[in-house]
Amino acid sequence: MNKKFLVLLFLLTVFSYAQEKPIYILPLGDSITQGGKNGKDEFTYRYPLFCKLKDAGVNFDFIGSLKTGLHKEAKWPDYKQWKFDHDHEGHYGWKTQAVLDKLPGWAKSYKSAPDIALIHLGTNDQKSGKPYENVAKPLEEIIQLLRGLNPKVVVFLGHLNFNGGSALKIREEVEKMAQRVNTKESPVITVHMYKGWQENPKKPNSDTFDWSHPNPQGQEKMAAKWFEAMQPYLGKIKK
């Protein structure tokens, strides 16, 4: 095999890798997705998940209409040789229906339709009552909206990080909805964030700053659960 052919083969291989499109990942939620509150290391799960995906060699790109936290001056650290990808769709204090109402407009700014959506919503709906109407139903509509952007989108629904109260009823309704709308072409997978979770900030092993917002330990736990759930699908997403 001559040297010119080997050089050509090498260049074609490099070009092929360069042309490979990333897996577009949409982190969608409320403050637990946005973070960035001054005075706290509120990096959210997005930072440790970014690190895990990079270490695993995944070619990915976070997408969303936002790049900042609650406070715009809040900073996220880079990781090794990689600049952190700030794009996200987390909105501090928002309820599920409000996110659904605005999502069509936000989606117009996305560089691509999402291949994967990481959805964690419902924390701000816990006092509203009617877990189906206020959480499960708008979540289903969000899924259908995302499928309109990409019929093969893989949707991960994070159950709320609480082990009591109205979160239990919300979990039940979301689980039923997810099973009903799950398809082979566009899987809907629930991620059980509450398992092994300590929400009480007074406990020495707490995963939160204040009952709801994950501290660095909680952020790492959430990232690990997202990453574990995503792994079977990362190699199946064809670009």
HELIX and SHEET records of a PDB file:
HELIX    1   1 LYS A    3  GLN A   19  1                                  17    
HELIX    2   2 SER A   31  GLN A   34  1                                   4    
HELIX    3   3 ARG A   46  ASP A   55  1                                  10    
HELIX    4   4 THR A   96  ALA A  107  1                                  12    
HELIX    5   5 THR A  123  ASP A  125  5                                   3    
HELIX    6   6 PRO A  131  PRO A  131  1                                   1    
HELIX    7   7 TYR A  132  ALA A  136  3                                   5    
HELIX    8   8 LYS A  137  LEU A  149  1                                  13    
HELIX    9   9 ALA A  167  VAL A  181  1                                  15    
HELIX   10  10 PRO A  216  LEU A  234  1                                  19    
SHEET    1   A 3 PHE A  60  PHE A  62  0                                        
SHEET    2   A 3 ILE A  23  GLY A  29  1                                        
SHEET    3   A 3 GLU A  89  GLY A  90  1                                        
SHEET    1   B 5 PHE A  60  PHE A  62  0                                        
SHEET    2   B 5 ILE A  23  GLY A  29  1                                        
SHEET    3   B 5 ILE A 116  HIS A 120  1                                        
SHEET    4   B 5 VAL A 154  GLY A 158  1                                        
SHEET    5   B 5 VAL A 188  VAL A 191  1                                        
END                                                                             
